[in-house]
Each structure stands twice: as structure tokens, then as C-alpha cells.
Amino acid sequence: MPLFVAFIFLAFLLLLCSFVTVKQGTIAVVTIFGKYRRLMRPGLSLRIPFIELVHSRVSIQNRSVELSFQAVTQDQANVYFKAMLLYSVLNHDEETVKNVAFKFVDQNNLMQALIRTIEGSIRAYVATQNQANVLAQRNEIVLHVKEQIDVVLETWGYHLQDLQLNDITFDDEIMRSMSRVVASNNLKAAAENEGQALLITKTKAAEADGNAIKIAAAAEREAAQLRGQGVALFRTEVAQGMAKSALEMENAKLDVSVILFTMWTESIKHFAENGQGNVIFLDGSSEGMNKTMKEMMALQMQTDNKAVNKAV
């Protein structure tokens, strides 16, 4: 009886050891006496107890790791990087999973090789750049690393999903000098903008003054032209009136000099009424009238001659 119980217990133990549970997102690698045998997919699987052993469980999910390292630029500036690496198994094929399971001794060795390879690729690229170009070439660095690393990772059975350079910094002294450069450039740009604005203001003001002068000159020219036309029209009307009066007086057999005498007396009356207190000395005799009329006619002829010469 005890032997039967022991047999039942042994059979139950063997049955329990025959079942293996593989979690979702992982693949179990089975070996026999240390040699690769087969793969177990997620779910419940059977194995030969004590003969088939689960060598390792390979995760097919995405994995991430944070990196923090230093590089030196071409102009000997220290650059500090903080990056996030996202990677995964290349595919679910048997050869790929075998490569992942047996390429490295353990996961620590894989991570060490992966991190050092990425750091070396970034350092090699940064060493060809100046410090001023590093910050602006974040995407170029990521593309360079992917091109270099993807080939290496594929031989390990992995694929680089993404690489993000979260933080790129320099030494404190370099950061302060870069801040001063940025501040000075901003001041320079502000001064240039202010100079341009002042130049535009001055230019517009000069244009406005020039336009105002042109408008005033045009208005003055037009006003002078109108005044000249008015004077000429006045003279024409006076001449026509005097000619008509002289003709009528001649027909009436009267002396034409009466017209001049009448104009003379009207002028004296106008001076007296509109003189506003100013003293004007006039010779009221007929000789004075003749002298004054001759002088006015000579002055008018001189003015007309000057106008003709200026027009020519």
C-alpha cells in the first residue's frame, strides 16, 4: 500500500512537471541537456519532465532604458546627454528568438553592450561637430545613431524603436557664455530694428515735408497765376472802360483829359476815405496830376518789360 501511494504521488509529480505556463508577451526557450530543443509560445504547454528545461524566457514586448553620458565636441567642449532608448525583439521567428536567447550570457551583458554601442556612436558624431551645432542637430544625431545601431542590433536579434535625446547641456561656463551671446544678439537685433524704425520715421517725415512744400509751392503758383489773371483782367476792363469813355467824350466833343482828371479826383477821394490815419502827400494841381500819371505809366511799362524778359 505505501508503495502504491508513493507511485501515485510520483506520477502526480511527473504530471505537474509536464506542464509549463508561458505568460503573454514572452516566449520560452526549451533545451535538452543544454542543447536548444524548441520554443514554447504563450499559454499552457507540455514538456518532458526533468529532460526538457526552460533555458530562458524572451520578452517580445517593447523595453526602454535611460542613458546618461558625456561627449566632447570638435572644439573641445564637454556635452552632457540624457537619452531614452526604446527597443524590442526584431520579430517572433525561431531563429531570431534563438539569437536573442543565446547571443549574450545574460540581460546585464546585453544592456552593457547596447548602452556602450549607442554612446560610442553619439560620441563619434559629436566629435565632428562644433558646440554651436550640437543643439541644432538633435534630429541628425538620432538619425545617425539609428543608421549605425540598427545593423548591429539586428545581428543580436533586436530592433531600435526610438531614441530620444531629452536633454543636451554643456559646462556651466559654456552655458553662461552662450546665454551672453544670445543676449547680445538680441540686443543687436533690437538696435537694428530701432535704427530701421527711426530711419523709416525720418524718411516718411522728410517725404511728408517735401510733399507739403510741393503742395504749398503749387498752391502759391496757382494763387500767383490767378492774381496775375485777375490783375490782367482788371486792366483789360479798365482799358476797355476808358476807351469807351474816351470814345463817348470824343463823340460829345469833350476833352479826353477830363477822364484823367476824374480818375485823379477819385483816387484822392479813395486815399482820404481808406487811408486809416496814414499821411499821404499828393500834389492836387493839374501839373501834379500829369506828372503822377506819367510816372505811373512809366512804372507800368517797366514792370511789363520785366515780366516779358522773365518769361523768355
Backbone bond lengths (Angstrom), bond angles and torsions (degrees), N, CA, C in turn:
res aa  C-N    CA-C-N  psi(-1)  N-CA   C-N-CA  omega(-1)  CA-C   N-CA-C  phi
1 M - - - 1.469 - - 1.520 111.59 -
2 P 1.316 118.61 -49.53 1.460 117.83 177.79 1.517 111.87 -59.90
3 L 1.326 118.00 -34.46 1.455 120.68 178.92 1.529 111.12 -65.57
4 F 1.336 115.41 -37.07 1.451 119.52 178.79 1.530 111.00 -66.70
5 V 1.304 114.14 -41.45 1.473 118.59 178.67 1.527 110.50 -63.46
6 A 1.314 115.57 -41.45 1.458 119.41 179.23 1.525 110.23 -64.10
7 F 1.338 116.01 -38.35 1.454 119.18 178.92 1.538 110.81 -65.10
8 I 1.333 115.11 -42.56 1.474 119.20 178.95 1.535 110.06 -62.70
9 F 1.317 115.71 -43.06 1.467 119.65 -179.50 1.522 110.96 -63.25
10 L 1.353 115.99 -41.07 1.457 120.06 179.63 1.527 110.86 -65.96
11 A 1.339 115.25 -40.40 1.461 118.48 178.96 1.529 111.21 -64.57
12 F 1.325 115.46 -40.37 1.473 119.53 178.79 1.531 110.61 -65.02
13 L 1.323 115.85 -39.27 1.463 120.16 179.32 1.531 110.86 -65.59
14 L 1.335 115.21 -41.61 1.462 118.47 177.57 1.528 111.58 -64.21
15 L 1.340 114.93 -36.84 1.461 118.65 178.90 1.529 110.99 -65.35
16 L 1.319 115.51 -41.79 1.473 118.87 178.56 1.529 111.20 -64.73
17 C 1.302 116.32 -38.55 1.467 119.69 -178.92 1.521 111.85 -73.28
18 S 1.324 117.04 -12.29 1.455 120.27 -178.76 1.526 112.39 -81.88
19 F 1.299 117.76 -15.72 1.460 121.93 -178.12 1.527 110.28 -102.11
20 V 1.296 115.44 136.62 1.469 122.31 177.89 1.521 107.72 -130.91
21 T 1.319 116.28 132.69 1.471 122.10 177.18 1.520 109.33 -104.01
22 V 1.327 115.36 125.55 1.471 122.12 178.28 1.529 108.14 -110.61
23 K 1.311 117.01 124.13 1.464 121.32 -177.00 1.534 111.07 -72.06
24 Q 1.326 113.55 156.58 1.464 120.03 177.08 1.533 109.50 -63.51
25 G 1.340 116.66 136.94 1.462 120.88 -179.74 1.507 113.39 90.02
26 T 1.321 118.64 3.46 1.466 122.27 178.66 1.524 109.94 -132.50
27 I 1.324 115.67 158.41 1.461 123.09 175.69 1.528 107.20 -130.54
28 A 1.316 116.65 128.36 1.469 121.81 -179.15 1.522 109.88 -90.28
29 V 1.325 115.04 134.19 1.466 121.92 177.95 1.536 108.30 -101.63
30 V 1.331 116.88 119.95 1.471 122.78 -174.46 1.525 109.27 -104.74
31 T 1.340 115.65 136.45 1.471 121.81 177.06 1.522 109.79 -126.36
32 I 1.320 114.52 157.21 1.469 121.99 173.50 1.516 107.63 -122.48
33 F 1.325 115.54 114.77 1.461 121.83 -178.54 1.531 110.96 54.71
34 G 1.333 115.52 39.88 1.452 121.63 176.40 1.512 115.48 86.77
35 K 1.346 118.18 -5.93 1.459 121.56 -179.26 1.524 109.53 -103.13
36 Y 1.345 114.47 142.32 1.464 119.07 -179.87 1.511 110.63 -59.01
37 R 1.370 114.46 135.49 1.468 120.04 179.76 1.522 111.85 -115.65
38 R 1.342 116.01 -58.49 1.455 119.92 -176.35 1.526 109.92 -166.91
39 L 1.345 115.02 -179.85 1.464 122.22 177.41 1.521 110.35 -112.65
40 M 1.300 115.73 149.17 1.458 121.71 173.96 1.525 108.12 -116.51
41 R 1.319 115.02 124.48 1.451 121.23 -179.70 1.531 109.82 -83.58
42 P 1.349 118.08 169.43 1.473 120.23 -179.86 1.525 111.91 -57.03
43 G 1.310 114.50 139.60 1.468 120.95 -179.40 1.519 111.41 123.75
44 L 1.339 116.25 -162.35 1.461 123.22 -179.59 1.525 109.40 -96.99
45 S 1.323 116.30 126.67 1.471 121.45 -178.34 1.530 110.27 -130.55
46 L 1.339 114.80 159.87 1.468 121.79 177.53 1.516 110.36 -104.05
47 R 1.312 116.06 150.29 1.454 122.16 176.65 1.518 108.98 -145.52
48 I 1.316 114.84 166.82 1.471 119.77 176.03 1.520 107.22 -83.58
49 P 1.332 117.63 116.92 1.476 119.68 -176.40 1.518 111.80 -59.47
50 F 1.317 113.90 137.34 1.462 123.60 175.20 1.528 113.32 64.71
51 I 1.315 117.01 -2.65 1.461 120.95 177.38 1.529 109.71 -107.18
52 E 1.321 116.18 -55.03 1.457 121.29 176.23 1.525 109.12 -87.97
53 L 1.293 115.15 123.83 1.461 121.10 -179.90 1.540 109.78 -117.83
54 V 1.320 114.29 145.91 1.477 119.70 175.30 1.520 108.16 -81.79
55 H 1.330 114.59 106.18 1.458 119.68 -177.29 1.527 111.24 -69.71
56 S 1.314 116.80 -45.61 1.466 121.63 -179.06 1.511 109.49 -161.29
57 R 1.304 114.44 163.45 1.468 121.24 176.36 1.528 107.40 -119.08
58 V 1.309 115.56 117.30 1.465 121.89 -176.26 1.519 108.96 -95.70
59 S 1.327 115.68 123.90 1.463 120.24 177.39 1.521 109.60 -81.94
60 I 1.318 115.17 130.84 1.472 120.35 177.57 1.528 111.09 -101.43
61 Q 1.313 117.57 10.49 1.461 122.44 178.14 1.536 109.94 -86.31
62 N 1.328 115.29 162.10 1.466 119.87 175.72 1.518 109.99 -68.28
63 R 1.315 116.41 141.34 1.462 122.02 178.72 1.526 109.02 -128.88
64 S 1.307 114.99 149.05 1.465 120.77 -178.31 1.514 110.47 -128.63
65 V 1.318 114.33 154.64 1.459 120.80 177.29 1.518 108.10 -149.29
66 E 1.312 116.24 143.48 1.458 122.06 178.93 1.524 109.80 -96.71
67 L 1.328 114.99 138.47 1.460 121.48 -179.38 1.517 109.88 -118.53
68 S 1.301 116.35 147.41 1.463 122.35 176.02 1.524 107.13 -146.83
69 F 1.335 116.32 115.66 1.461 119.39 -175.35 1.524 109.15 -153.72
70 Q 1.323 115.15 175.78 1.458 123.06 -175.61 1.518 109.93 -123.22
71 A 1.346 116.12 147.24 1.460 122.35 175.69 1.530 108.57 -137.62
72 V 1.323 115.69 164.51 1.463 121.56 -178.60 1.525 108.51 -123.41
73 T 1.341 117.17 130.76 1.460 122.00 -178.75 1.532 110.80 -80.21
74 Q 1.315 114.90 176.57 1.455 120.33 -179.84 1.523 112.11 -64.62
75 D 1.335 117.15 -32.52 1.459 121.27 177.71 1.521 112.44 -94.00
76 Q 1.332 117.00 27.19 1.475 124.62 170.94 1.532 113.21 62.76
77 A 1.319 117.13 39.59 1.466 121.62 174.93 1.526 108.90 -105.56
78 N 1.312 116.18 135.42 1.459 121.03 179.08 1.528 110.33 -79.98
79 V 1.335 115.56 130.06 1.457 121.75 179.12 1.520 108.07 -120.00
80 Y 1.328 116.01 132.74 1.462 121.34 -178.39 1.530 108.87 -111.97
81 F 1.325 115.08 126.52 1.462 122.03 -176.55 1.523 110.22 -112.05
82 K 1.323 113.99 143.14 1.464 122.18 166.79 1.524 106.33 -128.40
83 A 1.338 115.02 120.05 1.458 119.71 -172.44 1.520 110.03 -131.51
84 M 1.330 115.06 159.66 1.461 122.67 174.82 1.525 107.84 -123.00
85 L 1.342 115.62 124.89 1.459 122.24 -177.19 1.528 109.18 -108.30
86 L 1.324 115.68 129.46 1.462 121.76 177.57 1.525 107.91 -119.65
87 Y 1.340 116.02 122.38 1.455 120.34 -177.61 1.523 109.64 -142.29
88 S 1.332 115.79 168.66 1.468 121.62 -179.70 1.522 109.25 -159.29
89 V 1.348 115.18 170.44 1.462 120.26 174.91 1.520 108.70 -65.17
90 L 1.331 115.62 140.75 1.457 120.99 -173.64 1.526 111.60 -58.47
91 N 1.306 117.96 -48.21 1.461 123.01 176.66 1.526 108.98 -160.04
92 H 1.336 117.67 -175.33 1.472 122.29 -176.24 1.523 112.67 -100.56
93 D 1.326 116.30 12.12 1.458 118.71 -179.49 1.526 110.84 -66.31
94 E 1.326 115.13 155.85 1.462 120.19 -176.86 1.516 112.25 -62.97
95 E 1.341 117.56 -43.95 1.452 120.50 -178.91 1.519 111.63 -64.38
96 T 1.325 116.06 -37.90 1.465 119.84 178.99 1.520 111.01 -65.03
97 V 1.332 116.26 -46.24 1.471 120.06 -179.72 1.530 110.49 -64.35
98 K 1.331 117.48 -40.31 1.469 120.68 176.22 1.527 110.20 -59.54
99 N 1.344 116.63 -42.43 1.462 120.70 179.75 1.519 110.98 -62.17
100 V 1.336 116.88 -42.92 1.463 120.97 178.71 1.521 111.07 -64.13
101 A 1.334 116.53 -40.47 1.461 120.53 -175.10 1.525 112.96 -71.23
102 F 1.325 118.17 -34.49 1.456 120.34 -171.21 1.527 114.31 -114.15
103 K 1.361 118.93 -1.30 1.460 120.38 -177.50 1.512 111.71 -69.03
104 F 1.335 117.11 -41.15 1.460 121.95 -178.56 1.527 109.84 -118.97
105 V 1.323 113.35 158.35 1.465 118.70 -179.19 1.508 110.92 -64.44
106 D 1.329 115.56 -45.19 1.455 120.38 178.74 1.525 109.49 -152.61
107 Q 1.321 115.87 -178.47 1.460 121.37 -177.44 1.520 111.89 -68.25
108 N 1.312 118.08 -31.96 1.464 120.90 179.96 1.522 111.28 -63.93
109 N 1.342 115.84 -41.21 1.463 118.81 178.17 1.527 111.06 -65.71
110 L 1.338 117.04 -37.20 1.462 120.20 176.51 1.520 111.17 -61.83
111 M 1.315 117.35 -47.62 1.451 121.08 -178.35 1.521 111.38 -63.95
112 Q 1.327 116.60 -39.41 1.459 119.49 178.57 1.521 111.20 -63.21
113 A 1.330 117.33 -44.49 1.462 120.97 179.22 1.526 111.34 -66.05
114 L 1.341 116.37 -39.94 1.457 120.57 -179.03 1.520 111.27 -65.07
115 I 1.317 116.40 -46.46 1.463 120.67 -177.99 1.530 110.99 -65.88
116 R 1.316 116.03 -45.33 1.466 118.98 -179.16 1.533 111.80 -65.37
117 T 1.304 117.68 -35.01 1.462 120.41 178.73 1.517 111.06 -66.20
118 I 1.333 117.38 -44.09 1.470 121.28 179.26 1.525 110.50 -66.64
119 E 1.320 116.90 -43.44 1.454 119.46 178.19 1.537 110.86 -60.43
120 G 1.313 117.40 -42.83 1.453 120.52 -179.93 1.519 112.10 -63.80
121 S 1.341 117.27 -39.06 1.459 120.30 179.07 1.520 111.20 -65.56
122 I 1.334 117.23 -43.95 1.471 120.80 179.47 1.521 110.84 -65.99
123 R 1.330 116.93 -42.45 1.469 119.56 179.92 1.522 111.66 -63.49
124 A 1.329 116.66 -38.38 1.461 119.52 179.14 1.525 111.04 -65.18
125 Y 1.323 117.95 -36.76 1.463 120.81 178.81 1.522 111.20 -72.71
126 V 1.327 117.03 -44.13 1.464 121.02 -178.05 1.525 110.63 -63.94
127 A 1.330 117.28 -32.12 1.461 120.74 -178.54 1.520 112.34 -64.77
128 T 1.321 118.35 -16.03 1.469 121.99 178.96 1.525 112.57 -97.17
129 Q 1.334 117.93 1.64 1.460 122.10 -175.66 1.522 110.67 -118.52
130 N 1.342 115.63 154.24 1.456 121.45 171.76 1.522 109.91 -84.20
131 Q 1.324 115.35 160.22 1.465 119.33 -176.50 1.525 111.68 -61.96
132 A 1.332 117.58 -30.56 1.464 120.01 -179.18 1.524 111.49 -69.09
133 N 1.337 117.77 -22.27 1.460 120.65 -176.37 1.522 113.07 -93.81
134 V 1.316 117.44 -17.17 1.465 120.05 -172.87 1.524 111.43 -64.97
135 L 1.329 116.95 -45.66 1.463 120.04 -177.27 1.521 111.63 -64.06
136 A 1.310 116.98 -32.74 1.464 120.29 -177.59 1.516 112.73 -84.62
137 Q 1.343 118.00 -7.46 1.460 120.99 -175.68 1.526 112.05 -114.05
138 R 1.315 115.97 36.02 1.465 120.37 178.93 1.534 110.66 -59.84
139 N 1.330 116.56 -48.26 1.470 119.71 -179.03 1.525 111.71 -66.53
140 E 1.345 117.14 -37.66 1.461 120.08 178.86 1.526 111.40 -63.49
141 I 1.342 116.89 -37.12 1.466 120.28 178.18 1.524 110.36 -64.73
142 V 1.328 116.63 -44.01 1.463 120.45 -179.78 1.530 110.45 -62.58
143 L 1.336 117.49 -44.12 1.468 120.34 179.47 1.526 111.18 -63.78
144 H 1.315 116.69 -39.88 1.470 120.23 178.59 1.522 110.68 -62.57
145 V 1.324 117.08 -44.14 1.466 120.19 -179.63 1.522 110.86 -64.07
146 K 1.320 116.93 -42.86 1.466 119.78 -179.54 1.534 111.09 -62.26
147 E 1.324 116.08 -41.97 1.460 118.61 179.02 1.523 111.91 -63.10
148 Q 1.339 116.47 -37.82 1.453 119.83 -177.62 1.529 112.47 -80.13
149 I 1.331 116.62 -37.27 1.462 120.94 -171.23 1.521 112.39 -84.70
150 D 1.322 117.32 -34.17 1.464 119.43 -175.91 1.521 112.11 -55.89
151 V 1.319 116.13 -40.86 1.464 119.43 -179.14 1.519 110.65 -64.49
152 V 1.343 116.73 -42.54 1.462 120.63 -179.73 1.523 110.83 -67.57
153 L 1.333 116.64 -43.32 1.468 119.56 -177.56 1.523 111.67 -65.90
154 E 1.313 117.29 -33.63 1.458 119.18 179.07 1.531 111.52 -63.28
155 T 1.310 117.00 -33.59 1.467 119.21 175.88 1.525 111.62 -69.43
156 W 1.321 117.09 -20.65 1.465 121.12 176.57 1.523 112.19 -92.29
157 G 1.346 117.28 -9.41 1.454 121.30 -178.70 1.517 113.38 93.29
158 Y 1.340 116.95 14.25 1.463 120.60 -177.61 1.522 110.16 -119.39
159 H 1.339 114.30 165.86 1.462 121.85 178.71 1.524 108.86 -136.23
160 L 1.344 116.59 132.73 1.467 121.42 178.86 1.525 109.21 -80.64
161 Q 1.327 116.87 111.72 1.456 120.98 -179.79 1.529 112.10 -77.22
162 D 1.320 115.70 -46.96 1.465 118.50 -175.96 1.521 108.85 -161.08
163 L 1.331 114.41 150.71 1.459 122.19 174.48 1.523 107.62 -135.54
164 Q 1.310 117.03 119.68 1.463 121.92 -178.75 1.520 109.58 -117.37
165 L 1.322 115.08 124.21 1.463 121.07 174.25 1.522 107.74 -90.29
166 N 1.320 115.46 95.47 1.468 120.27 -173.32 1.524 113.04 -74.98
167 D 1.317 117.24 -30.31 1.462 119.25 -175.09 1.521 109.14 -149.16
168 I 1.332 116.01 130.70 1.461 123.02 175.99 1.520 107.42 -128.65
169 T 1.312 117.40 116.34 1.467 121.59 -177.53 1.525 109.94 -131.62
170 F 1.349 113.90 164.87 1.455 121.44 177.46 1.525 108.47 -121.73
171 D 1.329 115.41 -178.81 1.462 119.79 173.69 1.522 109.92 -61.47
172 D 1.338 114.99 156.45 1.474 119.70 -176.09 1.522 111.72 -58.53
173 E 1.328 117.45 -41.03 1.459 120.36 -178.69 1.526 110.80 -64.34
174 I 1.331 116.24 -40.52 1.470 119.54 178.90 1.522 110.37 -67.43
175 M 1.326 117.14 -39.51 1.461 120.21 178.73 1.522 110.94 -62.68
176 R 1.342 116.34 -40.73 1.469 119.14 178.51 1.520 111.29 -66.41
177 S 1.337 116.57 -40.81 1.466 118.89 179.04 1.524 110.90 -66.15
178 M 1.331 117.31 -38.57 1.463 119.87 177.32 1.524 110.85 -64.63
179 S 1.328 116.71 -37.34 1.469 119.83 177.40 1.518 111.05 -64.35
180 R 1.349 115.32 -39.54 1.475 118.24 178.26 1.525 111.04 -66.40
181 V 1.321 116.48 -38.53 1.465 119.83 178.35 1.529 110.68 -62.82
182 V 1.336 115.43 -44.09 1.465 119.41 178.94 1.531 110.72 -63.22
183 A 1.348 115.26 -42.88 1.463 118.79 179.91 1.531 111.33 -63.86
184 S 1.345 116.68 -42.24 1.463 119.30 179.41 1.526 111.44 -66.22
185 N 1.325 116.88 -37.83 1.467 119.62 176.81 1.525 111.17 -64.40
186 N 1.334 115.84 -38.76 1.461 118.96 177.54 1.526 111.21 -65.23
187 L 1.342 115.97 -41.10 1.464 119.14 177.60 1.530 110.92 -64.54
188 K 1.329 115.53 -40.50 1.461 119.38 177.89 1.516 111.38 -62.02
189 A 1.337 115.80 -44.90 1.466 119.67 179.00 1.528 110.75 -63.31
190 A 1.359 116.36 -40.33 1.463 119.72 178.90 1.529 110.88 -63.85
191 A 1.361 116.40 -42.11 1.467 119.44 178.74 1.527 111.36 -63.74
192 E 1.341 115.62 -41.77 1.466 118.91 178.25 1.524 111.04 -63.30
193 N 1.326 116.39 -40.75 1.471 119.58 178.29 1.521 111.36 -64.82
194 E 1.342 115.90 -42.13 1.464 118.91 178.22 1.526 110.65 -64.20
195 G 1.356 116.48 -40.84 1.459 119.22 177.66 1.522 112.08 -62.60
196 Q 1.323 116.35 -42.93 1.459 119.84 177.72 1.529 111.21 -63.05
197 A 1.354 115.30 -42.10 1.466 118.63 179.18 1.525 111.08 -63.50
198 L 1.362 116.34 -41.63 1.468 119.60 178.83 1.524 110.95 -65.75
199 L 1.334 116.10 -40.32 1.463 119.43 178.25 1.525 111.25 -62.86
200 I 1.333 115.90 -43.06 1.465 119.41 178.67 1.522 110.60 -63.41
201 T 1.358 116.27 -41.32 1.468 119.97 179.30 1.521 111.36 -62.56
202 K 1.351 115.24 -46.55 1.459 119.19 179.41 1.529 111.20 -63.35
203 T 1.327 115.60 -41.19 1.467 119.56 -179.56 1.523 111.00 -63.39
204 K 1.333 115.29 -46.01 1.464 119.11 179.63 1.522 111.24 -64.14
205 A 1.348 115.98 -39.02 1.462 118.92 178.67 1.530 111.14 -64.80
206 A 1.366 115.54 -41.24 1.467 118.77 177.58 1.526 111.18 -64.89
207 E 1.329 115.89 -40.68 1.461 118.54 177.10 1.524 111.37 -62.69
208 A 1.346 115.73 -40.62 1.466 119.01 178.83 1.527 111.06 -64.42
209 D 1.369 116.02 -42.10 1.470 118.98 178.46 1.526 110.37 -63.88
210 G 1.339 115.95 -43.58 1.462 118.85 178.88 1.521 112.51 -61.62
211 N 1.340 115.34 -42.47 1.467 118.72 177.84 1.526 111.32 -64.06
212 A 1.360 115.27 -39.48 1.472 118.52 178.67 1.525 110.93 -63.22
213 I 1.356 115.66 -41.41 1.468 119.05 179.05 1.526 110.68 -64.50
214 K 1.372 114.53 -41.82 1.462 117.94 178.32 1.520 111.80 -62.23
215 I 1.334 115.40 -42.89 1.473 119.25 -179.97 1.523 110.53 -64.62
216 A 1.371 115.82 -43.37 1.469 119.02 179.64 1.533 110.82 -63.86
217 A 1.359 116.27 -41.12 1.465 119.16 179.75 1.522 111.05 -64.84
218 A 1.355 114.70 -42.17 1.469 118.29 179.08 1.530 110.31 -63.51
219 A 1.364 115.93 -41.04 1.456 118.93 178.98 1.527 111.19 -65.43
220 E 1.350 116.22 -41.31 1.460 119.74 179.25 1.529 110.99 -64.71
221 R 1.370 114.80 -40.42 1.463 118.10 178.83 1.519 110.78 -63.75
222 E 1.318 115.53 -42.76 1.464 118.92 179.53 1.525 110.96 -66.07
223 A 1.374 115.09 -39.71 1.462 117.96 178.83 1.532 111.09 -64.71
224 A 1.358 115.21 -42.18 1.468 117.70 178.64 1.517 111.28 -63.82
225 Q 1.349 115.09 -38.84 1.457 119.15 178.04 1.520 110.82 -62.24
226 L 1.342 115.23 -43.57 1.465 118.78 179.21 1.521 111.48 -65.97
227 R 1.344 115.29 -38.86 1.473 117.37 177.83 1.519 110.41 -64.09
228 G 1.332 115.37 -42.79 1.458 118.06 178.34 1.526 111.86 -61.55
229 Q 1.348 115.16 -43.48 1.467 118.07 177.54 1.526 111.27 -62.51
230 G 1.361 114.68 -38.67 1.467 117.72 178.36 1.518 112.39 -64.16
231 V 1.361 115.27 -42.61 1.468 118.63 178.88 1.524 110.66 -64.63
232 A 1.354 114.07 -43.31 1.466 117.67 179.98 1.529 110.93 -63.11
233 L 1.332 115.95 -41.55 1.460 119.29 178.33 1.524 110.87 -64.21
234 F 1.352 114.97 -39.32 1.461 118.97 178.56 1.528 110.59 -62.51
235 R 1.335 114.48 -43.90 1.457 118.00 -179.74 1.524 111.27 -65.09
236 T 1.335 114.03 -38.70 1.470 117.28 179.03 1.526 110.86 -61.86
237 E 1.341 114.43 -45.78 1.459 119.00 -179.44 1.529 110.56 -63.75
238 V 1.348 116.24 -40.78 1.465 119.24 179.53 1.528 110.38 -63.78
239 A 1.349 113.86 -43.53 1.460 117.45 -179.23 1.520 110.92 -63.56
240 Q 1.345 115.12 -44.75 1.454 118.31 179.07 1.534 111.43 -62.03
241 G 1.339 115.87 -41.41 1.471 119.88 179.39 1.515 111.42 -64.49
242 M 1.346 115.57 -42.06 1.453 118.67 -179.01 1.533 110.21 -68.29
243 A 1.364 115.38 -40.00 1.475 118.30 178.99 1.524 110.39 -62.39
244 K 1.321 115.30 -41.96 1.467 119.01 179.57 1.528 111.40 -65.88
245 S 1.353 114.42 -41.19 1.476 117.47 178.66 1.522 111.02 -65.38
246 A 1.339 115.28 -41.66 1.475 118.47 179.99 1.514 111.18 -63.43
247 L 1.358 116.54 -38.48 1.454 120.55 179.31 1.528 110.94 -64.75
248 E 1.328 115.58 -42.59 1.456 119.45 179.58 1.540 111.13 -65.57
249 M 1.360 115.36 -40.77 1.472 118.09 179.57 1.529 110.73 -68.04
250 E 1.346 116.01 -34.88 1.456 118.80 178.21 1.519 110.72 -67.40
251 N 1.338 116.07 -39.37 1.459 118.94 176.69 1.524 111.15 -65.34
252 A 1.362 114.86 -31.33 1.472 118.95 179.60 1.517 112.01 -86.50
253 K 1.368 116.92 5.14 1.453 123.34 179.10 1.520 111.78 59.38
254 L 1.384 115.66 43.09 1.458 121.52 176.76 1.515 108.74 -110.73
255 D 1.351 116.16 158.61 1.464 121.69 179.42 1.529 109.56 -73.06
256 V 1.339 115.76 130.74 1.478 120.44 -178.55 1.509 111.25 -67.46
257 S 1.301 117.76 -24.55 1.476 120.22 -178.40 1.518 111.61 -63.96
258 V 1.328 116.50 -14.23 1.473 118.56 176.88 1.524 110.09 -62.29
259 I 1.340 115.82 -33.73 1.477 118.87 179.46 1.518 110.01 -63.04
260 L 1.314 115.47 -45.70 1.461 118.68 178.97 1.521 110.83 -62.35
261 F 1.345 115.48 -40.26 1.466 118.14 179.02 1.519 110.83 -63.44
262 T 1.349 116.16 -39.42 1.469 119.10 179.55 1.522 110.76 -65.61
263 M 1.366 116.95 -42.65 1.465 119.59 178.49 1.519 110.87 -64.25
264 W 1.326 115.66 -36.32 1.472 119.45 179.59 1.519 110.88 -64.29
265 T 1.329 115.89 -47.44 1.465 118.98 -179.75 1.524 111.37 -66.28
266 E 1.329 118.17 -36.74 1.461 120.16 177.42 1.518 111.27 -65.34
267 S 1.329 116.90 -36.41 1.465 120.55 177.28 1.515 110.61 -64.53
268 I 1.344 115.98 -44.30 1.465 118.73 178.80 1.522 110.80 -61.52
269 K 1.353 116.37 -40.12 1.455 120.06 178.38 1.526 111.38 -63.70
270 H 1.332 116.37 -40.84 1.464 120.44 -179.59 1.531 110.56 -66.13
271 F 1.353 116.23 -40.34 1.471 118.88 177.72 1.513 111.25 -61.69
272 A 1.338 115.06 -40.23 1.460 118.84 -177.89 1.521 112.12 -68.47
273 E 1.335 115.78 -37.46 1.464 118.61 -176.96 1.532 112.76 -78.29
274 N 1.311 118.31 -32.31 1.470 120.99 -173.06 1.517 112.68 -116.69
275 G 1.301 117.50 19.24 1.452 120.01 -178.38 1.505 114.13 -73.42
276 Q 1.345 119.18 -18.79 1.469 124.57 178.69 1.520 112.11 52.43
277 G 1.316 116.51 40.63 1.459 119.93 173.33 1.503 114.48 88.98
278 N 1.341 119.06 -9.40 1.468 120.55 178.87 1.530 109.99 -75.77
279 V 1.324 115.46 147.69 1.468 121.19 -177.76 1.512 108.59 -95.69
280 I 1.328 116.66 123.28 1.454 122.04 177.59 1.530 107.58 -123.15
281 F 1.328 115.86 124.50 1.464 120.78 -179.16 1.509 108.63 -96.30
282 L 1.337 116.55 120.11 1.452 122.72 179.66 1.534 108.58 -128.59
283 D 1.328 112.49 144.20 1.462 118.55 175.33 1.523 107.20 -89.46
284 G 1.298 117.50 111.79 1.453 122.26 -174.78 1.520 114.91 -82.32
285 S 1.346 118.26 0.35 1.463 120.12 -178.45 1.517 110.00 -79.50
286 S 1.341 114.78 166.09 1.469 119.53 178.92 1.517 111.15 -66.12
287 E 1.351 118.04 -34.18 1.458 120.47 176.99 1.518 110.46 -65.47
288 G 1.351 114.79 -40.90 1.479 118.72 177.77 1.510 111.09 -63.45
289 M 1.342 115.41 -37.74 1.462 118.80 179.78 1.524 109.83 -64.18
290 N 1.358 116.48 -45.83 1.458 119.47 179.93 1.533 111.84 -62.44
291 K 1.308 115.97 -39.68 1.461 119.91 179.89 1.535 111.23 -65.25
292 T 1.333 114.40 -44.68 1.473 118.80 -179.02 1.519 111.00 -64.72
293 M 1.341 117.84 -41.57 1.456 121.07 -179.37 1.535 110.53 -64.57
294 K 1.331 116.29 -40.42 1.464 118.59 178.07 1.528 111.75 -64.15
295 E 1.337 116.10 -42.41 1.468 119.24 178.84 1.537 111.38 -63.03
296 M 1.326 117.23 -40.43 1.466 120.53 179.97 1.525 110.38 -66.17
297 M 1.360 115.98 -40.88 1.457 119.10 179.40 1.534 110.68 -65.64
298 A 1.325 117.09 -37.53 1.473 120.26 178.33 1.528 110.64 -67.35
299 L 1.364 115.93 -41.22 1.477 119.88 178.22 1.515 111.05 -63.57
300 Q 1.324 117.68 -38.76 1.464 121.50 -179.94 1.521 110.39 -66.93
301 M 1.334 116.35 -40.95 1.455 119.47 178.62 1.527 111.18 -64.47
302 Q 1.342 117.23 -38.19 1.462 121.18 177.90 1.519 111.08 -65.06
303 T 1.326 116.93 -41.03 1.482 121.22 179.14 1.520 110.57 -65.00
304 D 1.342 116.93 -41.56 1.483 119.66 179.79 1.514 110.61 -65.43
305 N 1.330 117.90 -37.03 1.463 120.52 179.49 1.535 111.11 -65.14
306 K 1.334 116.30 -41.41 1.472 119.47 177.80 1.517 111.74 -63.02
307 A 1.330 116.97 -39.82 1.444 120.08 179.00 1.517 112.30 -64.45
308 V 1.346 115.53 -38.98 1.468 119.61 178.52 1.520 110.60 -65.85
309 N 1.348 116.82 -44.75 1.463 120.38 179.71 1.536 111.96 -62.87
310 K 1.309 117.63 -39.59 1.478 121.26 178.22 1.520 110.86 -64.92
311 A 1.306 116.49 -39.89 1.474 119.56 -179.73 1.514 110.93 -67.08
312 V 1.342 116.42 -35.37 1.466 119.60 178.35 1.531 110.21 -71.36
